[in-house]
């Protein structure tokens, strides 16, 4: 009589194949839904900002955290409405002027480059040479702006997701923890605390950095007589959310507009951006990073480039905070739990801000 084949000989390979198949399906789904997942992560970032701000208010007032979230939302709507009513017409007008000035400024730069041999070589070797110099040099700006407009259509969804997450984070925390083995739930809760708190610290640092860069850039451009300095400063502050790449996105239009106003002003405008970035990199960021988890610059640049290539503008926005999440997960799960190496200082967490 033949002996039955052992289960491990049949079910073993089948089990491995099933795991591989499920993993492959999940990866394909994640890739297909990558945009939705990245938008959801942006909602998580806003929720972290709302919840931790609300907890800070609740600690110093009789209000609960939920009521504080509502207060922050109402205050943000009121301030945003007042800002739009006060500065909206001017900013809209200046944005229209920027849209009109940039093509002419690009043509002026192209004409100046044509007078030099290296300039001709540069223009002739820019991809898409038949599209015209203004489109060749700055077509990427138009693409970025169109992407920003498409992302803006998701703002209401983002805000709704963020508010729901911020109002009752425990509901979603419990859902995540219930997916973990009972023996690992305490550790999973520590990891969630560390992720939330470090993202909160990172967001504080980024918002402060953006505000300082916006004020200094706008003031510097105004002092040297560059038109539309307030709007250009605002653009510089907003794009500075993207480390390393943001200054180039905002600097190119500013230098072009300065060049269109007076060719010598372009050097002064570039000098303003250089000085602001030197102040940010050597004075402001070291102060901020005393409280924020440090991100290796090389990894940050690689993450920004990779996510920008793969996912476009939204990839640029989330690359740095996602890198922070990955670093914390590697430290706490792989280095500490798997390797048993606790020599690396653990990320901070704050139980009061859950």
TORLUM-24872 format. One record per residue: residue in one letter; z, x, y of N, C-alpha, C in turn. Coordinates in steps of 0.1 Angstrom, whole numbers. Atoms other than C-alpha are relative to their C-alpha. Last residue first. Layout:
BEGIN
ATOM  residuo   n_zz   n_xx   n_yy  ca_zz  ca_xx  ca_yy   c_zz   c_xx   c_yy
ATOM        A      Z      X      Y      Z      X      Y      Z      X      Y
...
END
This chain:
BEGIN
ATOM  residuo   n_zz   n_xx   n_yy  ca_zz  ca_xx  ca_yy   c_zz   c_xx   c_yy
ATOM        X      8      7     10    214    -28    603     -5    -13      4
ATOM        X     13      5     -5    224    -11    635     -8     -7    -11
ATOM        X     -2     11     -9    261     -8    628    -13     -6      5
ATOM        X     -2     13      7    254     12    597      1    -12      9
ATOM        X    -10      7     -8    238     40    616      2    -13     -6
ATOM        X      1     15      2    218     66    597     11     -6      9
ATOM        X    -11      8     -5    211    103    603     -3    -15     -3
ATOM        X      3      7    -12    187    122    581     12     -9      4
ATOM        X      6     13      3    204    145    555     -3     -7     14
ATOM        X     -9     10     -7    209    182    564     -7    -14     -2
ATOM        X      6      5    -12    190    202    538      8    -11      6
ATOM        X     -2    -10    -10    213    220    514     -6     -4     13
ATOM        X     -6      7    -11    215    189    492      3     10     12
ATOM        X     -2    -10    -11    191    202    466      6     -8     12
ATOM        X    -15     -2     -2    195    180    435      3     10     11
ATOM        X     -3    -15      1    158    184    427     14      3      1
ATOM        X      7     -6     12    153    147    419      3     15     -2
ATOM        X     -3      8     12    178    130    442     -6      7    -12
ATOM        X    -14      2      3    180    155    471      2     -6    -14
ATOM        X     -8    -12     -2    145    170    474     15     -2     -5
ATOM        X      5    -12      8    125    142    459     10     12      1
ATOM        X      3      4     14    143    110    471     -4     12     -9
ATOM        X    -11      7      6    161    120    503     -3     -3    -15
ATOM        X    -13     -7      0    139    148    516     10     -8     -8
ATOM        X      0    -12      9    106    133    504     13      7      0
ATOM        X      0      4     14    115     98    518     -1     13     -9
ATOM        X    -14      5      3    125    113    552      0     -4    -15
ATOM        X     -9    -12      1     92    133    554     14     -4     -4
ATOM        X      3     -8     12     71    103    545     10     11     -2
ATOM        X     -5      7     12     88     81    571     -2      8    -13
ATOM        X    -15      0      0     83    107    598      6     -7    -12
ATOM        X     -3    -13      5     46    110    588     15      2      0
ATOM        X      2      0     15     43     72    591      4     14     -5
ATOM        X    -12      6      7     58     75    626     -1     -1    -15
ATOM        X    -13     -7     -2     32    101    636     12     -7     -6
ATOM        X      0    -12      8      1     85    620     13      7      2
ATOM        X    -11      0     10      8     50    633      1     13     -7
ATOM        X    -13      6     -5    -12     50    666     11      2    -10
ATOM        X     -6    -10    -10    -40     74    655     14     -5      4
ATOM        X     -5    -12      8    -46     52    624      6     10      9
ATOM        X    -13      5      5    -49     21    647      6     11     -8
ATOM        X    -10     -1    -11    -77     40    665     14     -4     -5
ATOM        X      4      3    -14    -98     46    634     12      1     10
ATOM        X     -3     13     -5    -85     42    599     -3     -3     14
ATOM        X      0     10     10    -98     71    578      2    -14      6
ATOM        X     12      1      7   -108     95    605     -1    -11     -9
ATOM        X     11      3     -9    -79     88    628    -13     -2     -7
ATOM        X     -1     15     -1    -55     88    598    -10     -5     11
ATOM        X      4      7     12    -67    123    589      1    -15      1
ATOM        X     14     -2      3    -67    137    624     -4     -8    -12
ATOM        X      8      7    -11    -33    123    633    -15      0     -3
ATOM        X     -2     14      2    -18    135    600     -8     -9     10
ATOM        X      8      3     12    -33    170    604      1    -15     -3
ATOM        X     14      0     -3    -19    172    639     -9     -4    -12
ATOM        X      2     11     -9     16    161    628    -15     -1      4
ATOM        X      1     12      8     16    184    598     -3    -12      9
ATOM        X     12     -1      8      8    214    621     -2    -13     -8
ATOM        X     13      2     -8     34    203    646    -12      0     -8
ATOM        X      7    -12     -1     63    200    620    -13     -2      8
ATOM        X     12      1      8     82    168    629     -8     13      1
ATOM        X     11     -9     -4    118    172    640    -12     -2     -9
ATOM        X      5     -8     12    141    142    634    -12      8      4
ATOM        X     10      6      8    152    130    669     -4      9    -12
ATOM        X     -6     12      7    185    137    686    -10     -6    -10
ATOM        X    -13     -3      5    178    173    698      6    -12     -7
ATOM        X     -1     -4     14    142    164    698     13      4     -5
ATOM        X      2     12      8    144    146    732      3      3    -15
ATOM        X    -11      8     -3    157    177    750      0    -12     -9
ATOM        X    -12     -6      7    131    199    733     13     -8      2
ATOM        X     -1      2     14    105    173    743     11      7     -7
ATOM        X     -4     14      4    113    173    780      1     -2    -15
ATOM        X    -13      5     -6    114    210    788      4    -13     -5
ATOM        X    -10    -11     -1     87    231    770     14     -5      5
ATOM        X     -2     -8     12     63    205    757     11      9      1
ATOM        X     -4      8     11     67    179    785      3      8    -13
ATOM        X    -13      5     -2     67    204    813      5     -9    -12
ATOM        X     -9    -12      1     37    222    799     15     -5      2
ATOM        X     -1     -2     14     19    188    794      9     12     -3
ATOM        X     -8     10      6     26    179    830      2      2    -15
ATOM        X    -14     -1     -4     14    212    842      9    -10     -6
ATOM        X     -6    -12      6    -18    211    822     14      1      3
ATOM        X     -3      3     14    -25    175    832      6     12     -7
ATOM        X    -11     10      0    -21    184    869      3     -3    -15
ATOM        X    -13     -7     -3    -42    215    865     12     -9     -1
ATOM        X     -3     -6     12    -71    194    850     14      8      1
ATOM        X     -4     10      9    -69    173    881      4      6    -14
ATOM        X    -14      4     -4    -69    203    903      5    -10     -9
ATOM        X    -10    -10      4    -99    217    885     14     -3      3
ATOM        X     -1      0     14   -117    184    888      9     11     -5
ATOM        X    -11      8      4   -109    182    925      2      0    -15
ATOM        X    -12     -9      1   -133    211    931     12     -7     -4
ATOM        X      0     -9     12   -162    188    922     12      9     -1
ATOM        X      2    -14     -6   -151    162    948      0     10    -12
ATOM        X     -5      1    -14   -149    124    941     -3     13      7
ATOM        X      9      9     -7   -172    125    910      5     -1     15
ATOM        X     13     -7     -2   -153    155    897     -9     -8      9
ATOM        X     -3    -10    -11   -119    137    902    -13      8      3
ATOM        X     -1      8    -12   -134    107    882      3     10     12
ATOM        X     13      5     -4   -145    131    855      0     -7     13
ATOM        X      8    -12     -5   -112    149    853    -14     -4      5
ATOM        X     -6     -4    -12    -93    116    850     -8     12      7
ATOM        X      4      9    -11   -117    102    824      6      5     14
ATOM        X     15      0     -2   -113    133    802     -4     -9     12
ATOM        X      4    -10    -10    -75    136    807    -15      0      3
ATOM        X     -2      4    -14    -66    102    792     -5     11     10
ATOM        X      6     13     -2    -81    108    757      2     -4     15
ATOM        X     15     -1     -1    -73    145    759     -7    -13      3
ATOM        X      4     -6    -13    -36    139    767    -15      2      1
ATOM        X     -1      9    -12    -34    114    738     -4      6     13
ATOM        X     14      6     -3    -46    138    711      0     -8     12
ATOM        X     10    -10      0    -15    161    710    -14     -6      3
ATOM        X     -2    -14     -4      9    133    703    -12      8     -2
ATOM        X      7     -8     10     -4     97    703      2     15      3
ATOM        X     -6      4     13     21     77    723     -6      7    -11
ATOM        X     -9    -10      4      7     98    752      9     -4    -12
ATOM        X      7     -8     10    -21     73    754      9     12     -5
ATOM        X      2      8     12      2     49    772     -6      8    -11
ATOM        X    -13      3      6     15     74    797     -2     -7    -13
ATOM        X     -6    -13      6    -19     89    805     13     -3     -7
ATOM        X      8     -3     12    -34     54    809      6     12     -6
ATOM        X     -4     10     10     -6     45    834     -7      3    -13
ATOM        X    -13     -4      5    -13     77    853      5     -9    -11
ATOM        X      2    -12      8    -50     69    855     14      5     -6
ATOM        X      5      5     13    -41     34    867     -2     12     -9
ATOM        X    -10      8      6    -19     48    895     -4     -4    -14
ATOM        X    -10     -8      6    -43     76    904     10     -8     -8
ATOM        X     -5      8     12    -73     53    910     11      7     -7
ATOM        X      0     15     -1    -89     79    933      6     -6    -13
ATOM        X      9      6     10    -78    116    931      0    -15      1
ATOM        X     11      9     -5    -63    128    963    -10     -6    -10
ATOM        X     12     -8     -2    -43    159    951    -12     -9      5
ATOM        X     -2    -11     -9    -10    141    956    -12      8      3
ATOM        X      0      6    -13    -22    109    939      2     11     11
ATOM        X     14      3     -4    -32    129    908     -1     -6     14
ATOM        X      8    -13     -2      2    145    907    -14     -3      4
ATOM        X     -4     -6    -13     21    112    912     -8     12      3
ATOM        X      4      8    -11      1     94    885      3      6     13
ATOM        X     14     -1     -1      6    123    861     -5     -8     11
ATOM        X      4    -13     -5     43    126    868    -15      2      1
ATOM        X     -4     -2    -14     50     89    865     -5     13      5
ATOM        X      7     10     -8     29     83    833      4      3     15
ATOM        X     13     -5     -1     43    115    816     -8     -9     10
ATOM        X      0    -12     -8     79    105    823    -15      5      3
ATOM        X     -3      4    -14     73     69    810      0     12      9
ATOM        X     12      7     -6     55     81    779      3     -3     14
ATOM        X     11    -10     -3     82    107    771    -12     -7      6
ATOM        X     -4     -8    -11    110     81    775    -11     10      3
ATOM        X      1      8    -12     91     57    752      4      7     13
ATOM        X     14      2     -4     84     84    727     -1     -8     12
ATOM        X      5    -12     -5    121     95    725    -15     -2      5
ATOM        X     -6     -2    -13    134     60    721     -6     13      7
ATOM        X      6     10    -10    108     53    694      6      2     14
ATOM        X     13     -5     -3    118     85    675     -6     -9     11
ATOM        X     -1    -12     -8    155     75    676    -14      5      5
ATOM        X     -6      5    -12    147     40    663      1     12     10
ATOM        X     11      6     -7    124     55    636      5     -5     14
ATOM        X      9    -11     -5    153     77    626    -12     -5      7
ATOM        X     -6     -7    -12    177     48    625     -8     11      5
ATOM        X     -1      9    -12    154     25    604      6      8     12
ATOM        X     13      3     -5    145     52    579      1     -8     13
ATOM        X      5    -12     -6    181     64    575    -14     -2      6
ATOM        X     -8     -3    -12    194     29    569     -6     12      7
ATOM        X      4     10    -10    166     21    544      7      2     13
ATOM        X     14     -5     -4    174     54    525     -5    -10     11
ATOM        X     -1    -12     -8    211     45    524    -13      4      6
ATOM        X     -5      5    -13    202     10    511      3     12      9
ATOM        X     11      6     -7    181     26    484      4     -5     13
ATOM        X      8    -11     -5    211     48    474    -12     -6      8
ATOM        X     -8     -6    -10    233     17    470     -8     12      7
ATOM        X      0      8    -12    206     -1    451      8      6     11
ATOM        X      6     -8    -11    200     27    425      0     -8     14
ATOM        X     -7    -13     -2    223     16    397     -5      7     12
ATOM        X    -13      2     -6    211    -20    401      7     13      3
ATOM        X    -10      0     10    175    -10    396     14     -1      6
ATOM        X     -5    -13      5    154    -17    427     10     -2    -12
ATOM        X     11     -6      8    132    -47    435      5     13     -7
ATOM        X      1      7     13    163    -66    446    -11      5     -9
ATOM        X    -11     -5      9    168    -40    473      0     -7    -13
ATOM        X      4    -14      5    134    -48    489     11      5    -10
ATOM        X     12      1      8    142    -86    491     -5     14     -6
ATOM        X     -4      5     13    177    -79    503    -12     -1     -9
ATOM        X     -7    -11      7    163    -58    531      4     -4    -14
ATOM        X     10     -9      6    139    -86    540      6     12     -7
ATOM        X      8      8      9    166   -112    545    -10      9     -7
ATOM        X     -7      0     13    189    -86    561     -8     -8    -11
ATOM        X      4    -11      8    164    -81    589      6      1    -14
ATOM        X     -8      1     13    170   -116    602     -5     12     -9
ATOM        X    -10     10      0    160   -118    639      8      0    -13
ATOM        X    -12     -4     -8    143    -85    641     11    -10     -1
ATOM        X     -7    -11      7    119    -92    612     13      3      7
ATOM        X     -6      5     12    110   -126    627      7     11     -8
ATOM        X    -12      9     -4    105   -111    661      7     -5    -12
ATOM        X    -11     -9     -5     83    -82    648     13     -9      3
ATOM        X     -6     -7     11     61   -106    628     12      8      4
ATOM        X     -7     10      9     56   -128    658      6      6    -12
ATOM        X    -12      4     -6     49    -98    681      8    -10     -9
ATOM        X    -10    -11      1     24    -83    657     13     -5      6
ATOM        X     -5      0     14      6   -117    653     11     11     -1
ATOM        X     -8     12      2      4   -121    691      6      0    -14
ATOM        X    -13     -2     -7     -9    -85    695     10    -12     -3
ATOM        X    -11      2     10    -36    -89    669     14      1      6
ATOM        X      0     14      5    -64    -96    694     11     -2    -10
ATOM        X     -8      9     -9    -54    -64    712      0    -14     -5
ATOM        X    -14      0      4    -66    -44    682      8     -9      8
ATOM        X     -2      7     13   -101    -55    688     14      0     -5
ATOM        X      2     14     -2    -99    -46    725      2     -8    -13
ATOM        X    -12      5     -6    -85    -12    716      0    -15      2
ATOM        X    -10      1     11   -114     -6    692     13     -6      6
ATOM        X      3     12      8   -138    -14    720     10     -2    -11
ATOM        X     -4     11     -8   -120     11    743     -3    -13     -8
ATOM        X    -14      1      0   -122     38    716      5    -13      7
ATOM        X     -4      5     13   -159     32    711     15     -2     -1
ATOM        X      4     14      1   -165     34    748      4     -5    -14
ATOM        X     -9      7     -8   -145     67    749     -3    -15     -1
ATOM        X    -13      2      7   -164     81    720     10     -8      8
ATOM        X      2     12      8   -197     75    739     13     -3     -8
ATOM        X    -11      9     -1   -184    100    764     -2    -13     -7
ATOM        X    -13     -6     -3   -205    131    761     12     -9     -2
ATOM        X     -3    -11     10   -235    117    744     14      5      2
ATOM        X     -4      6     12   -235     84    764      4     11    -10
ATOM        X    -12      8     -2   -235    101    797      5     -6    -12
ATOM        X    -11     -8     -1   -260    127    786     13     -7      1
ATOM        X     -3     -3    -14   -286    103    773     13      7      1
ATOM        X     -7     12     -6   -290     86    739      3      2     15
ATOM        X      9      9     -6   -317    110    727      7    -11      8
ATOM        X      5     -5    -12   -292    138    721     -9     -9      7
ATOM        X      6     12     -7   -274    119    695     -6      3     13
ATOM        X      6     10      8   -252    148    684     -5    -12      7
ATOM        X     -9     11      1   -246    174    712     -6    -11     -9
ATOM        X     -6      0     13   -267    204    706     11    -10     -2
ATOM        X     11      2     10   -291    200    735      6     -1    -14
ATOM        X      5     13      0   -262    194    759    -10     -3    -11
ATOM        X    -10      9      4   -243    225    749     -6    -14      0
ATOM        X     -2     -1     14   -274    247    750     10    -11     -5
ATOM        X     11      6      7   -283    234    784      2      0    -15
ATOM        X     -1     15     -1   -248    241    796    -11     -7     -7
ATOM        X    -10      5     10   -249    276    782      2    -15      0
ATOM        X      6     -2     14   -281    283    801      9     -5    -10
ATOM        X     -5    -12      6   -267    269    834     -5      0    -15
ATOM        X      3    -12     -8   -283    245    858      5     13     -6
ATOM        X     14     -3      1   -284    217    832     -4     13      7
ATOM        X      2     -9     12   -246    218    831    -14      4     -2
ATOM        X     -6    -13     -3   -244    205    867     -2     10    -12
ATOM        X      9     -7     -9   -268    177    859      5     14      3
ATOM        X     12     -5      7   -247    168    829    -10      7      8
ATOM        X     -4    -11      8   -215    167    850    -12      5     -8
ATOM        X     -2    -11     -9   -232    144    875      4     13     -7
ATOM        X     13     -5     -4   -245    122    847      1     12     10
ATOM        X      6     -7     12   -210    119    833    -13      6      3
ATOM        X     -7    -13      0   -196    111    868     -6      8    -12
ATOM        X      6     -8    -11   -222     83    871      6     14      0
ATOM        X     14     -4      3   -212     69    837     -7      9     10
ATOM        X      2     -9     11   -175     72    845    -14      3     -4
ATOM        X      1    -14     -4   -176     56    879     -3     10    -11
ATOM        X     12     -3     -7   -185     21    869     -1     14      4
ATOM        X     12      3      8   -160     17    841    -13      3      7
ATOM        X      1    -11      9   -133     34    863    -12     -2     -9
ATOM        X      6    -11     -7   -141      9    890     -1     12     -9
ATOM        X     15      3     -2   -136    -20    866     -6     12      7
ATOM        X      7     -2     13   -103     -4    855    -15     -3      1
ATOM        X      2    -14      2    -93     -1    892     -6      3    -14
ATOM        X     10     -5     -9    -99    -38    898     -3     15     -2
ATOM        X     13      5      5    -80    -48    867    -11      5      8
ATOM        X      4     -7     12    -51    -25    877    -13     -4     -5
ATOM        X      3    -13     -4    -50    -40    912     -5      8    -12
ATOM        X     13      0     -7    -52    -76    900     -4     15      4
ATOM        X     12      3      8    -25    -69    874    -13      0      7
ATOM        X      9    -11      1      0    -51    896    -13     -3     -7
ATOM        X     -1     -9    -11     22    -79    909    -11     10      0
ATOM        X      2      6    -13     13   -108    887      0      9     12
ATOM        X     14      4      0     10    -86    856     -4     -7     13
ATOM        X      8    -12     -1     43    -69    863    -15     -4      1
ATOM        X     -2     -5    -13     61   -102    869     -9     12      3
ATOM        X      7      9     -9     47   -116    837      0      4     14
ATOM        X     14     -2      1     57    -85    818     -8     -9      9
ATOM        X      4    -12     -6     92    -86    832    -15      2     -1
ATOM        X     -1      1    -14     96   -122    823     -4     12      8
ATOM        X     11      9     -4     81   -118    788      1     -2     16
ATOM        X     13     -7      1    103    -88    782    -11     -8      5
ATOM        X      1    -10    -11    134   -106    795    -13      8      0
ATOM        X      2      7    -13    127   -135    772     -1      9     11
ATOM        X     13      6      0    122   -112    742     -3     -8     13
ATOM        X      9    -11     -3    153    -92    750    -15     -5      1
ATOM        X     -1     -4    -14    174   -123    753    -10     11      3
ATOM        X      6     11     -8    161   -137    720      1      4     15
ATOM        X     14     -1      2    170   -104    703     -8    -10      8
ATOM        X      5    -11     -8    204   -105    719    -15      2     -2
ATOM        X      1      5    -14    210   -140    705     -5     12      9
ATOM        X     12     10      0    202   -127    670     -2     -5     14
ATOM        X     12     -8      1    225    -96    675    -12     -9      1
ATOM        X      3     -5     13    254   -118    687    -14      7      0
ATOM        X     12      5      7    263   -120    723     -1      5    -14
ATOM        X     -4     10     10    299   -113    735    -12     -5     -8
ATOM        X      0     14     -6    286    -81    752      5    -10    -11
ATOM        X     -6     -1    -13    289    -43    746      1    -14      7
ATOM        X    -12     -8      1    282    -41    708      8      0     14
ATOM        X    -10      8      7    257    -70    710     13      8      0
ATOM        X     -5     10    -10    236    -51    736     12     -8     -6
ATOM        X     -7     -7    -11    233    -21    713      6    -10     11
ATOM        X    -13     -5      5    226    -43    684      7      7     10
ATOM        X     -9     12      1    198    -60    703     14      4     -4
ATOM        X     -3      3    -14    182    -26    712     10    -12      0
ATOM        X     -9    -10     -4    184    -17    675      4     -2     15
ATOM        X    -13      2      7    168    -50    665     10     10      5
ATOM        X     -7     12     -4    140    -50    691     14      0     -6
ATOM        X     -3     -1    -15    129    -14    686      8    -12      4
ATOM        X    -11    -10     -1    131    -17    648      4      2     14
ATOM        X    -13      6      5    111    -49    650     12      9      1
ATOM        X     -4      9    -11     84    -32    671     13     -7     -4
ATOM        X     -4     -9    -11     81     -4    645      6     -9     12
ATOM        X    -13     -6      4     80    -30    617      6      9     11
ATOM        X    -10     10     -2     52    -48    635     14      4     -4
ATOM        X     -2      0    -14     33    -15    636     10    -11      4
ATOM        X     -9    -11     -3     39    -12    599      2      0     15
ATOM        X    -14      4      4     24    -47    594     10     11      4
ATOM        X     -5     10    -10     -7    -36    614     14     -5     -3
ATOM        X     -3     -8    -12    -10     -6    591      5     -9     12
ATOM        X    -13     -8      3     -7    -28    560      4      8     13
ATOM        X    -12      9     -1    -33    -52    574     13      7     -2
ATOM        X     -2      5    -14    -57    -24    581     12     -9      1
ATOM        X     -6    -11     -8    -51     -8    547      2     -5     14
ATOM        X     -9      6     -9    -58    -41    528      7     10     10
ATOM        X      7     11     -6    -88    -28    510      8     -7     10
ATOM        X     11     -5     -9    -71      6    505     -8    -12      6
ATOM        X     -6     -7    -12    -39    -10    493    -11      5      9
ATOM        X     -5     11     -8    -58    -33    469      5      6     13
ATOM        X     12      6     -6    -77     -3    455      4    -11      9
ATOM        X      6     -9    -10    -44     16    451    -13     -6      6
ATOM        X     -8      0    -12    -28    -14    434     -5      9     11
ATOM        X      2     13     -7    -57    -18    410      8     -1     13
ATOM        X     13      0     -6    -56     19    401     -3    -13      8
ATOM        X     -1     -9    -12    -18     18    395    -14      0      7
ATOM        X     -7      7    -11    -23    -13    373      1      9     12
ATOM        X      8     11     -5    -50      4    353      7     -7     11
ATOM        X     11     -6     -8    -30     37    349     -9    -11      7
ATOM        X     -6     -5    -12      0     17    337    -10      6     10
ATOM        X     -4     12     -9    -21     -3    313      6      5     13
ATOM        X     12      6     -5    -37     29    299      3    -11     10
ATOM        X      4    -10    -10     -3     45    294    -12     -5      8
ATOM        X     -9      1    -11      9     14    276     -4      9     11
ATOM        X      3     12     -7    -22     13    255      9     -2     12
ATOM        X     12     -2     -8    -18     50    246     -4    -13      8
ATOM        X     -2    -11     -9     18     44    235    -12      1      9
ATOM        X     -5      6    -13     12      9    220      2     11     10
ATOM        X      9     10     -5    -10     23    192      5     -5     14
ATOM        X     14     -4      1      5     56    181    -10    -10      6
ATOM        X      3    -10    -10     39     48    195    -14      5     -1
ATOM        X      2      6    -13     40     16    175     -4     10     10
ATOM        X    -12      1     -9     37     35    142     -4     -5     13
ATOM        X      0    -11     -9      7     26    120     11     -1     10
ATOM        X      4      4    -13     17      3     92      0     12     10
ATOM        X    -12      2     -9     19     20     58     -6     -4     14
ATOM        X      1     -8    -12     -9     13     34     12     -2      9
ATOM        X      0      9    -12      0      0      0      0      9     12
END
